């Protein structure tokens, strides 16, 4: 959750796959940008897709 008025960047482990539970999109770790006053709800999976 980004309480700021500006975008923030989070670093996520690159060996994981994440699903954004808000929009359903999956992505590999690395950098995640969250816009000001926005939220991301992530579900973490390993390389095999296991939760």
Buried (B, 14 or more C-beta within 10 A) or exposed (E): EBEEEEEEEEEBEEEBBBBBEEEEEEEEBEEBEBEEEBEBEBEEBEEEEEE
